[in-house]
Amino acid sequence: MSDGSYLRSQPDEKYLIRDETGTQTLIGYVVDVSDGVHGRCYLDVGPQHTNRHNVLHGGVATCMLDNACGCTGSLTVDPSGRAPFLTVSMTTHFIAPGRPGRVWATGTVKGVGAAFSISTRCWSMKTAP
């Protein structure tokens, strides 16, 4: 489902990873490894995730992007997506606010070899009012 159709459907529970880490439990995002290639996570954004402008806090968004990257890397060596990976460097550019509702972060492998590069993108099913 790398065409984005997962944004419109409910993920299959057997491919979801919940409460694997303390951070995941605290924030409440869910990891989805159903694609087998792209690590994804989603979060149903509520008031506890927003800043004083009522948009998704950048730290929460960055955490989700980091997790999507790690999960994508993990899927290259483990089909369950549970092999641990570590972020060495990460740059985030915020181009639009995340509004309350479901938001997705998706990782994509951009290069494999001596250097490993994974990029992510963040999608929102809700549009700004």
N, CA, C and O atoms as a GROMACS GRO file, in nm:
protein
  516
    1MET      N    1   0.081  -0.120   0.000
    1MET     CA    2   0.000   0.000   0.000
    1MET      C    3   0.085   0.125   0.000
    1MET      O    4   0.052   0.222   0.069
    2SER      N    5   0.192   0.126  -0.074
    2SER     CA    6   0.279   0.243  -0.078
    2SER      C    7   0.219   0.356  -0.160
    2SER      O    8   0.281   0.462  -0.174
    3ASP      N    9   0.099   0.335  -0.216
    3ASP     CA   10   0.034   0.439  -0.294
    3ASP      C   11  -0.042   0.539  -0.207
    3ASP      O   12  -0.104   0.632  -0.259
    4GLY      N   13  -0.039   0.522  -0.076
    4GLY     CA   14  -0.108   0.613   0.014
    4GLY      C   15  -0.248   0.568   0.050
    4GLY      O   16  -0.317   0.636   0.126
    5SER      N   17  -0.292   0.453  -0.002
    5SER     CA   18  -0.427   0.406   0.029
    5SER      C   19  -0.443   0.373   0.178
    5SER      O   20  -0.555   0.372   0.229
    6TYR      N   21  -0.332   0.346   0.246
    6TYR     CA   22  -0.340   0.317   0.389
    6TYR      C   23  -0.395   0.436   0.467
    6TYR      O   24  -0.446   0.418   0.578
    7LEU      N   25  -0.386   0.556   0.411
    7LEU     CA   26  -0.438   0.674   0.479
    7LEU      C   27  -0.589   0.669   0.491
    7LEU      O   28  -0.647   0.732   0.580
    8ARG      N   29  -0.654   0.594   0.403
    8ARG     CA   30  -0.799   0.589   0.401
    8ARG      C   31  -0.855   0.461   0.462
    8ARG      O   32  -0.976   0.443   0.466
    9SER      N   33  -0.769   0.373   0.508
    9SER     CA   34  -0.817   0.245   0.559
    9SER      C   35  -0.770   0.223   0.702
    9SER      O   36  -0.674   0.286   0.748
   10GLN      N   37  -0.838   0.133   0.772
   10GLN     CA   38  -0.796   0.096   0.906
   10GLN      C   39  -0.691  -0.013   0.894
   10GLN      O   40  -0.716  -0.114   0.828
   11PRO      N   41  -0.574   0.004   0.956
   11PRO     CA   42  -0.468  -0.097   0.946
   11PRO      C   43  -0.510  -0.230   1.007
   11PRO      O   44  -0.591  -0.235   1.099
   12ASP      N   45  -0.453  -0.338   0.956
   12ASP     CA   46  -0.477  -0.473   1.006
   12ASP      C   47  -0.404  -0.488   1.140
   12ASP      O   48  -0.283  -0.466   1.147
   13GLU      N   49  -0.476  -0.525   1.243
   13GLU     CA   50  -0.420  -0.536   1.378
   13GLU      C   51  -0.297  -0.625   1.387
   13GLU      O   52  -0.209  -0.600   1.469
   14LYS      N   53  -0.289  -0.730   1.304
   14LYS     CA   54  -0.175  -0.821   1.316
   14LYS      C   55  -0.043  -0.758   1.273
   14LYS      O   56   0.064  -0.812   1.302
   15TYR      N   57  -0.049  -0.643   1.206
   15TYR     CA   58   0.073  -0.573   1.163
   15TYR      C   59   0.102  -0.448   1.247
   15TYR      O   60   0.190  -0.370   1.212
   16LEU      N   61   0.029  -0.430   1.354
   16LEU     CA   62   0.047  -0.311   1.437
   16LEU      C   63   0.132  -0.343   1.559
   16LEU      O   64   0.120  -0.450   1.619
   17ILE      N   65   0.218  -0.250   1.594
   17ILE     CA   66   0.300  -0.261   1.714
   17ILE      C   67   0.258  -0.149   1.808
   17ILE      O   68   0.267  -0.030   1.775
   18ARG      N   69   0.211  -0.189   1.925
   18ARG     CA   70   0.164  -0.092   2.025
   18ARG      C   71   0.246  -0.107   2.152
   18ARG      O   72   0.288  -0.216   2.189
   19ASP      N   73   0.268   0.005   2.218
   19ASP     CA   74   0.330   0.007   2.352
   19ASP      C   75   0.459  -0.073   2.362
   19ASP      O   76   0.484  -0.139   2.463
   20GLU      N   77   0.542  -0.067   2.256
   20GLU     CA   78   0.670  -0.139   2.257
   20GLU      C   79   0.774  -0.067   2.344
   20GLU      O   80   0.858  -0.132   2.407
   21THR      N   81   0.767   0.064   2.347
   21THR     CA   82   0.863   0.141   2.426
   21THR      C   83   0.788   0.237   2.518
   21THR      O   84   0.669   0.262   2.499
   22GLY      N   85   0.858   0.290   2.616
   22GLY     CA   86   0.797   0.388   2.705
   22GLY      C   87   0.753   0.513   2.630
   22GLY      O   88   0.647   0.568   2.659
   23THR      N   89   0.834   0.557   2.535
   23THR     CA   90   0.798   0.676   2.457
   23THR      C   91   0.672   0.652   2.376
   23THR      O   92   0.584   0.737   2.371
   24GLN      N   93   0.664   0.536   2.312
   24GLN     CA   94   0.546   0.504   2.232
   24GLN      C   95   0.422   0.501   2.320
   24GLN      O   96   0.317   0.552   2.282
   25THR      N   97   0.433   0.442   2.437
   25THR     CA   98   0.320   0.436   2.529
   25THR      C   99   0.280   0.575   2.577
   25THR      O  100   0.162   0.607   2.582
   26LEU      N  101   0.378   0.657   2.612
   26LEU     CA  102   0.350   0.791   2.661
   26LEU      C  103   0.280   0.877   2.556
   26LEU      O  104   0.179   0.942   2.586
   27ILE      N  105   0.333   0.877   2.434
   27ILE     CA  106   0.277   0.962   2.328
   27ILE      C  107   0.151   0.901   2.269
   27ILE      O  108   0.055   0.973   2.242
   28GLY      N  109   0.150   0.769   2.250
   28GLY     CA  110   0.031   0.702   2.200
   28GLY      C  111   0.031   0.670   2.052
   28GLY      O  112  -0.074   0.635   1.997
   29TYR      N  113   0.146   0.681   1.984
   29TYR     CA  114   0.147   0.647   1.842
   29TYR      C  115   0.150   0.496   1.825
   29TYR      O  116   0.189   0.423   1.916
   30VAL      N  117   0.108   0.451   1.708
   30VAL     CA  118   0.102   0.309   1.675
   30VAL      C  119   0.188   0.285   1.552
   30VAL      O  120   0.180   0.361   1.456
   31VAL      N  121   0.271   0.181   1.555
   31VAL     CA  122   0.358   0.145   1.442
   31VAL      C  123   0.284   0.046   1.353
   31VAL      O  124   0.220  -0.048   1.402
   32ASP      N  125   0.293   0.067   1.222
   32ASP     CA  126   0.228  -0.018   1.123
   32ASP      C  127   0.334  -0.073   1.028
   32ASP      O  128   0.397   0.003   0.955
   33VAL      N  129   0.353  -0.206   1.029
   33VAL     CA  130   0.453  -0.269   0.942
   33VAL      C  131   0.387  -0.352   0.832
   33VAL      O  132   0.450  -0.440   0.775
   34SER      N  133   0.261  -0.324   0.802
   34SER     CA  134   0.185  -0.405   0.705
   34SER      C  135   0.240  -0.396   0.564
   34SER      O  136   0.223  -0.489   0.485
   35ASP      N  137   0.306  -0.287   0.530
   35ASP     CA  138   0.360  -0.269   0.396
   35ASP      C  139   0.481  -0.360   0.373
   35ASP      O  140   0.502  -0.407   0.261
   36GLY      N  141   0.561  -0.386   0.477
   36GLY     CA  142   0.679  -0.469   0.466
   36GLY      C  143   0.801  -0.398   0.412
   36GLY      O  144   0.911  -0.454   0.416
   37VAL      N  145   0.784  -0.278   0.361
   37VAL     CA  146   0.895  -0.200   0.305
   37VAL      C  147   0.904  -0.064   0.373
   37VAL      O  148   1.013  -0.018   0.407
   38HIS      N  149   0.791   0.000   0.392
   38HIS     CA  150   0.786   0.134   0.452
   38HIS      C  151   0.740   0.122   0.597
   38HIS      O  152   0.631   0.074   0.625
   39GLY      N  153   0.825   0.167   0.689
   39GLY     CA  154   0.782   0.176   0.828
   39GLY      C  155   0.690   0.296   0.842
   39GLY      O  156   0.719   0.404   0.792
   40ARG      N  157   0.579   0.274   0.909
   40ARG     CA  158   0.482   0.384   0.928
   40ARG      C  159   0.440   0.387   1.073
   40ARG      O  160   0.443   0.286   1.143
   41CYS      N  161   0.399   0.504   1.116
   41CYS     CA  162   0.332   0.513   1.244
   41CYS      C  163   0.224   0.619   1.232
   41CYS      O  164   0.233   0.713   1.153
   42TYR      N  165   0.121   0.601   1.313
   42TYR     CA  166   0.014   0.700   1.313
   42TYR      C  167  -0.019   0.739   1.455
   42TYR      O  168   0.008   0.666   1.550
   43LEU      N  169  -0.079   0.855   1.467
   43LEU     CA  170  -0.118   0.909   1.595
   43LEU      C  171  -0.251   0.980   1.577
   43LEU      O  172  -0.269   1.060   1.485
   44ASP      N  173  -0.344   0.951   1.665
   44ASP     CA  174  -0.469   1.025   1.668
   44ASP      C  175  -0.445   1.146   1.759
   44ASP      O  176  -0.448   1.135   1.881
   45VAL      N  177  -0.421   1.260   1.695
   45VAL     CA  178  -0.380   1.381   1.766
   45VAL      C  179  -0.496   1.436   1.847
   45VAL      O  180  -0.604   1.464   1.795
   46GLY      N  181  -0.470   1.450   1.976
   46GLY     CA  182  -0.566   1.510   2.068
   46GLY      C  183  -0.505   1.630   2.135
   46GLY      O  184  -0.392   1.668   2.102
   47PRO      N  185  -0.576   1.690   2.229
   47PRO     CA  186  -0.525   1.810   2.296
   47PRO      C  187  -0.392   1.789   2.367
   47PRO      O  188  -0.314   1.884   2.382
   48GLN      N  189  -0.365   1.668   2.412
   48GLN     CA  190  -0.240   1.638   2.482
   48GLN      C  191  -0.119   1.641   2.389
   48GLN      O  192  -0.005   1.640   2.437
   49HIS      N  193  -0.140   1.645   2.258
   49HIS     CA  194  -0.031   1.644   2.160
   49HIS      C  195  -0.010   1.781   2.095
   49HIS      O  196   0.082   1.797   2.014
   50THR      N  197  -0.091   1.878   2.128
   50THR     CA  198  -0.084   2.007   2.058
   50THR      C  199  -0.012   2.112   2.142
   50THR      O  200   0.004   2.099   2.263
   51ASN      N  201   0.032   2.215   2.072
   51ASN     CA  202   0.096   2.327   2.140
   51ASN      C  203  -0.007   2.436   2.165
   51ASN      O  204  -0.126   2.414   2.147
   52ARG      N  205   0.038   2.553   2.207
   52ARG     CA  206  -0.057   2.660   2.240
   52ARG      C  207  -0.128   2.720   2.119
   52ARG      O  208  -0.217   2.803   2.133
   53HIS      N  209  -0.088   2.677   1.999
   53HIS     CA  210  -0.157   2.719   1.877
   53HIS      C  211  -0.259   2.615   1.831
   53HIS      O  212  -0.320   2.630   1.725
   54ASN      N  213  -0.277   2.510   1.912
   54ASN     CA  214  -0.368   2.399   1.882
   54ASN      C  215  -0.329   2.322   1.757
   54ASN      O  216  -0.415   2.275   1.682
   55VAL      N  217  -0.199   2.311   1.734
   55VAL     CA  218  -0.147   2.227   1.626
   55VAL      C  219  -0.050   2.126   1.687
   55VAL      O  220  -0.001   2.145   1.798
   56LEU      N  221  -0.024   2.019   1.614
   56LEU     CA  222   0.065   1.914   1.661
   56LEU      C  223   0.200   1.973   1.701
   56LEU      O  224   0.263   2.044   1.623
   57HIS      N  225   0.244   1.943   1.822
   57HIS     CA  226   0.373   1.993   1.870
   57HIS      C  227   0.485   1.937   1.784
   57HIS      O  228   0.485   1.818   1.753
   58GLY      N  229   0.579   2.019   1.745
   58GLY     CA  230   0.688   1.977   1.657
   58GLY      C  231   0.772   1.864   1.714
   58GLY      O  232   0.821   1.780   1.639
   59GLY      N  233   0.788   1.860   1.845
   59GLY     CA  234   0.863   1.752   1.907
   59GLY      C  235   0.794   1.618   1.891
   59GLY      O  236   0.859   1.515   1.872
   60VAL      N  237   0.661   1.619   1.900
   60VAL     CA  238   0.585   1.496   1.882
   60VAL      C  239   0.593   1.451   1.735
   60VAL      O  240   0.612   1.333   1.707
   61ALA      N  241   0.580   1.546   1.643
   61ALA     CA  242   0.591   1.513   1.501
   61ALA      C  243   0.729   1.456   1.469
   61ALA      O  244   0.740   1.358   1.395
   62THR      N  245   0.833   1.516   1.523
   62THR     CA  246   0.969   1.470   1.498
   62THR      C  247   0.990   1.331   1.557
   62THR      O  248   1.058   1.248   1.497
   63CYS      N  249   0.934   1.306   1.673
   63CYS     CA  250   0.943   1.173   1.733
   63CYS      C  251   0.881   1.068   1.642
   63CYS      O  252   0.936   0.960   1.624
   64MET      N  253   0.766   1.100   1.584
   64MET     CA  254   0.700   1.006   1.491
   64MET      C  255   0.785   0.984   1.367
   64MET      O  256   0.797   0.871   1.319
   65LEU      N  257   0.843   1.091   1.313
   65LEU     CA  258   0.928   1.078   1.195
   65LEU      C  259   1.050   0.991   1.225
   65LEU      O  260   1.089   0.908   1.144
   66ASP      N  261   1.108   1.012   1.342
   66ASP     CA  262   1.224   0.932   1.384
   66ASP      C  263   1.184   0.785   1.395
   66ASP      O  264   1.260   0.697   1.353
   67ASN      N  265   1.068   0.759   1.451
   67ASN     CA  266   1.023   0.621   1.464
   67ASN      C  267   0.997   0.558   1.328
   67ASN      O  268   1.031   0.442   1.307
   68ALA      N  269   0.938   0.632   1.236
   68ALA     CA  270   0.913   0.579   1.102
   68ALA      C  271   1.045   0.545   1.032
   68ALA      O  272   1.053   0.445   0.962
   69CYS      N  273   1.147   0.629   1.052
   69CYS     CA  274   1.280   0.599   0.996
   69CYS      C  275   1.337   0.472   1.055
   69CYS      O  276   1.383   0.384   0.981
   70GLY      N  277   1.334   0.460   1.186
   70GLY     CA  278   1.388   0.341   1.252
   70GLY      C  279   1.315   0.215   1.212
   70GLY      O  280   1.378   0.111   1.190
   71CYS      N  281   1.184   0.224   1.204
   71CYS     CA  282   1.105   0.107   1.164
   71CYS      C  283   1.135   0.066   1.020
   71CYS      O  284   1.143  -0.053   0.989
   72THR      N  285   1.152   0.164   0.934
   72THR     CA  286   1.186   0.134   0.794
   72THR      C  287   1.321   0.065   0.786
   72THR      O  288   1.336  -0.033   0.713
   73GLY      N  289   1.420   0.115   0.860
   73GLY     CA  290   1.549   0.048   0.864
   73GLY      C  291   1.537  -0.093   0.917
   73GLY      O  292   1.598  -0.186   0.863
   74SER      N  293   1.459  -0.111   1.020
   74SER     CA  294   1.438  -0.242   1.080
   74SER      C  295   1.378  -0.340   0.979
   74SER      O  296   1.416  -0.458   0.976
   75LEU      N  297   1.285  -0.293   0.899
   75LEU     CA  298   1.221  -0.381   0.800
   75LEU      C  299   1.318  -0.432   0.694
   75LEU      O  300   1.289  -0.530   0.626
   76THR      N  301   1.435  -0.368   0.679
   76THR     CA  302   1.534  -0.416   0.582
   76THR      C  303   1.604  -0.542   0.631
   76THR      O  304   1.663  -0.614   0.551
   77VAL      N  305   1.599  -0.568   0.762
   77VAL     CA  306   1.667  -0.686   0.817
   77VAL      C  307   1.574  -0.779   0.896
   77VAL      O  308   1.613  -0.890   0.930
   78ASP      N  309   1.453  -0.733   0.924
   78ASP     CA  310   1.360  -0.810   1.007
   78ASP      C  311   1.217  -0.781   0.963
   78ASP      O  312   1.169  -0.669   0.978
   79PRO      N  313   1.147  -0.881   0.907
   79PRO     CA  314   1.012  -0.857   0.857
   79PRO      C  315   0.911  -0.816   0.965
   79PRO      O  316   0.804  -0.765   0.932
   80SER      N  317   0.944  -0.838   1.091
   80SER     CA  318   0.853  -0.795   1.198
   80SER      C  319   0.870  -0.647   1.231
   80SER      O  320   0.786  -0.589   1.300
   81GLY      N  321   0.980  -0.585   1.183
   81GLY     CA  322   1.004  -0.445   1.210
   81GLY      C  323   1.048  -0.417   1.353
   81GLY      O  324   1.039  -0.303   1.398
   82ARG      N  325   1.095  -0.518   1.424
   82ARG     CA  326   1.131  -0.500   1.565
   82ARG      C  327   1.282  -0.498   1.591
   82ARG      O  328   1.323  -0.479   1.705
   83ALA      N  329   1.365  -0.518   1.489
   83ALA     CA  330   1.510  -0.510   1.509
   83ALA      C  331   1.545  -0.365   1.544
   83ALA      O  332   1.498  -0.273   1.477
   84PRO      N  333   1.625  -0.343   1.648
   84PRO     CA  334   1.654  -0.205   1.689
   84PRO      C  335   1.744  -0.131   1.589
   84PRO      O  336   1.842  -0.186   1.539
   85PHE      N  337   1.708  -0.007   1.562
   85PHE     CA  338   1.787   0.083   1.479
   85PHE      C  339   1.805   0.213   1.555
   85PHE      O  340   1.724   0.246   1.642
   86LEU      N  341   1.909   0.287   1.522
   86LEU     CA  342   1.943   0.409   1.592
   86LEU      C  343   1.959   0.524   1.493
   86LEU      O  344   2.019   0.508   1.387
   87THR      N  345   1.904   0.639   1.529
   87THR     CA  346   1.919   0.758   1.446
   87THR      C  347   2.051   0.826   1.477
   87THR      O  348   2.081   0.854   1.594
   88VAL      N  349   2.130   0.853   1.374
   88VAL     CA  350   2.258   0.921   1.391
   88VAL      C  351   2.240   1.071   1.367
   88VAL      O  352   2.296   1.153   1.440
   89SER      N  353   2.161   1.106   1.266
   89SER     CA  354   2.139   1.247   1.234
   89SER      C  355   2.000   1.261   1.173
   89SER      O  356   1.953   1.173   1.100
   90MET      N  357   1.936   1.371   1.205
   90MET     CA  358   1.800   1.392   1.154
   90MET      C  359   1.775   1.541   1.138
   90MET      O  360   1.805   1.620   1.228
   91THR      N  361   1.722   1.578   1.024
   91THR     CA  362   1.683   1.717   0.997
   91THR      C  363   1.535   1.718   0.965
   91THR      O  364   1.487   1.636   0.886
   92THR      N  365   1.464   1.810   1.026
   92THR     CA  366   1.319   1.818   1.005
   92THR      C  367   1.283   1.958   0.958
   92THR      O  368   1.330   2.057   1.015
   93HIS      N  369   1.201   1.966   0.856
   93HIS     CA  370   1.147   2.093   0.807
   93HIS      C  371   0.997   2.087   0.820
   93HIS      O  372   0.933   1.997   0.765
   94PHE      N  373   0.940   2.180   0.892
   94PHE     CA  374   0.795   2.186   0.910
   94PHE      C  375   0.738   2.275   0.801
   94PHE      O  376   0.771   2.393   0.792
   95ILE      N  377   0.651   2.218   0.718
   95ILE     CA  378   0.596   2.295   0.606
   95ILE      C  379   0.447   2.325   0.622
   95ILE      O  380   0.392   2.407   0.549
   96ALA      N  381   0.383   2.259   0.716
   96ALA     CA  382   0.242   2.285   0.742
   96ALA      C  383   0.209   2.234   0.881
   96ALA      O  384   0.274   2.141   0.930
   97PRO      N  385   0.110   2.292   0.946
   97PRO     CA  386   0.075   2.246   1.081
   97PRO      C  387  -0.001   2.114   1.077
   97PRO      O  388  -0.078   2.088   0.985
   98GLY      N  389   0.023   2.032   1.178
   98GLY     CA  390  -0.055   1.910   1.195
   98GLY      C  391  -0.176   1.943   1.280
   98GLY      O  392  -0.160   1.993   1.392
   99ARG      N  393  -0.293   1.915   1.232
   99ARG     CA  394  -0.417   1.947   1.303
   99ARG      C  395  -0.466   1.826   1.381
   99ARG      O  396  -0.429   1.713   1.350
  100PRO      N  397  -0.550   1.847   1.482
  100PRO     CA  398  -0.609   1.734   1.552
  100PRO      C  399  -0.677   1.638   1.454
  100PRO      O  400  -0.742   1.682   1.359
  101GLY      N  401  -0.664   1.510   1.478
  101GLY     CA  402  -0.711   1.404   1.389
  101GLY      C  403  -0.598   1.305   1.371
  101GLY      O  404  -0.500   1.311   1.446
  102ARG      N  405  -0.608   1.215   1.277
  102ARG     CA  406  -0.503   1.115   1.256
  102ARG      C  407  -0.394   1.170   1.165
  102ARG      O  408  -0.422   1.223   1.057
  103VAL      N  409  -0.268   1.156   1.209
  103VAL     CA  410  -0.154   1.192   1.126
  103VAL      C  411  -0.067   1.067   1.110
  103VAL      O  412  -0.061   0.982   1.199
  104TRP      N  413   0.000   1.058   0.997
  104TRP     CA  414   0.086   0.945   0.963
  104TRP      C  415   0.227   0.994   0.936
  104TRP      O  416   0.246   1.103   0.881
  105ALA      N  417   0.326   0.915   0.974
  105ALA     CA  418   0.465   0.936   0.934
  105ALA      C  419   0.507   0.808   0.862
  105ALA      O  420   0.482   0.698   0.910
  106THR      N  421   0.571   0.822   0.747
  106THR     CA  422   0.610   0.708   0.664
  106THR      C  423   0.757   0.718   0.627
  106THR      O  424   0.802   0.823   0.583
  107GLY      N  425   0.831   0.609   0.645
  107GLY     CA  426   0.971   0.605   0.609
  107GLY      C  427   0.992   0.539   0.474
  107GLY      O  428   0.916   0.450   0.435
  108THR      N  429   1.093   0.583   0.403
  108THR     CA  430   1.129   0.526   0.273
  108THR      C  431   1.281   0.513   0.267
  108THR      O  432   1.352   0.609   0.296
  109VAL      N  433   1.331   0.397   0.230
  109VAL     CA  434   1.475   0.379   0.215
  109VAL      C  435   1.520   0.453   0.090
  109VAL      O  436   1.463   0.435  -0.018
  110LYS      N  437   1.622   0.537   0.105
  110LYS     CA  438   1.674   0.614  -0.008
  110LYS      C  439   1.809   0.564  -0.055
  110LYS      O  440   1.853   0.600  -0.164
  111GLY      N  441   1.875   0.483   0.024
  111GLY     CA  442   2.005   0.430  -0.016
  111GLY      C  443   2.052   0.326   0.083
  111GLY      O  444   2.031   0.340   0.204
  112VAL      N  445   2.116   0.222   0.034
  112VAL     CA  446   2.169   0.116   0.119
  112VAL      C  447   2.309   0.084   0.069
  112VAL      O  448   2.334   0.083  -0.051
  113GLY      N  449   2.398   0.059   0.159
  113GLY     CA  450   2.536   0.026   0.124
  113GLY      C  451   2.624   0.062   0.241
  113GLY      O  452   2.590   0.036   0.356
  114ALA      N  453   2.740   0.123   0.212
  114ALA     CA  454   2.829   0.166   0.319
  114ALA      C  455   2.760   0.271   0.405
  114ALA      O  456   2.781   0.277   0.526
  115ALA      N  457   2.678   0.354   0.341
  115ALA     CA  458   2.598   0.453   0.413
  115ALA      C  459   2.450   0.418   0.393
  115ALA      O  460   2.409   0.378   0.285
  116PHE      N  461   2.375   0.432   0.496
  116PHE     CA  462   2.234   0.397   0.494
  116PHE      C  463   2.156   0.526   0.505
  116PHE      O  464   2.180   0.604   0.598
  117SER      N  465   2.064   0.552   0.417
  117SER     CA  466   1.986   0.674   0.420
  117SER      C  467   1.838   0.642   0.413
  117SER      O  468   1.794   0.568   0.325
  118ILE      N  469   1.763   0.696   0.506
  118ILE     CA  470   1.618   0.677   0.508
  118ILE      C  471   1.555   0.814   0.518
  118ILE      O  472   1.598   0.897   0.598
  119SER      N  473   1.453   0.838   0.438
  119SER     CA  474   1.381   0.965   0.449
  119SER      C  475   1.238   0.935   0.493
  119SER      O  476   1.188   0.824   0.475
  120THR      N  477   1.175   1.034   0.551
  120THR     CA  478   1.036   1.018   0.593
  120THR      C  479   0.951   1.131   0.540
  120THR      O  480   1.001   1.237   0.502
  121ARG      N  481   0.824   1.106   0.539
  121ARG     CA  482   0.729   1.211   0.505
  121ARG      C  483   0.613   1.199   0.601
  121ARG      O  484   0.585   1.090   0.652
  122CYS      N  485   0.546   1.307   0.627
  122CYS     CA  486   0.436   1.305   0.722
  122CYS      C  487   0.309   1.343   0.649
  122CYS      O  488   0.306   1.441   0.574
  123TRP      N  489   0.205   1.267   0.670
  123TRP     CA  490   0.077   1.288   0.605
  123TRP      C  491  -0.030   1.314   0.710
  123TRP      O  492  -0.022   1.260   0.821
  124SER      N  493  -0.127   1.392   0.677
  124SER     CA  494  -0.240   1.414   0.765
  124SER      C  495  -0.369   1.389   0.689
  124SER      O  496  -0.383   1.434   0.575
  125MET      N  497  -0.462   1.318   0.749
  125MET     CA  498  -0.592   1.295   0.686
  125MET      C  499  -0.684   1.415   0.703
  125MET      O  500  -0.781   1.429   0.630
  126LYS      N  501  -0.653   1.499   0.798
  126LYS     CA  502  -0.736   1.616   0.821
  126LYS      C  503  -0.678   1.736   0.748
  126LYS      O  504  -0.556   1.749   0.735
  127THR      N  505  -0.763   1.820   0.701
  127THR     CA  506  -0.716   1.942   0.636
  127THR      C  507  -0.737   2.059   0.731
  127THR      O  508  -0.823   2.056   0.819
  128ALA      N  509  -0.656   2.162   0.711
  128ALA     CA  510  -0.669   2.280   0.795
  128ALA      C  511  -0.804   2.346   0.771
  128ALA      O  512  -0.852   2.349   0.658
  129PRO      N  513  -0.866   2.397   0.876
  129PRO     CA  514  -0.997   2.464   0.858
  129PRO      C  515  -0.985   2.590   0.776
  129PRO      O  516  -1.085   2.658   0.752
   0.00000   0.00000   0.00000
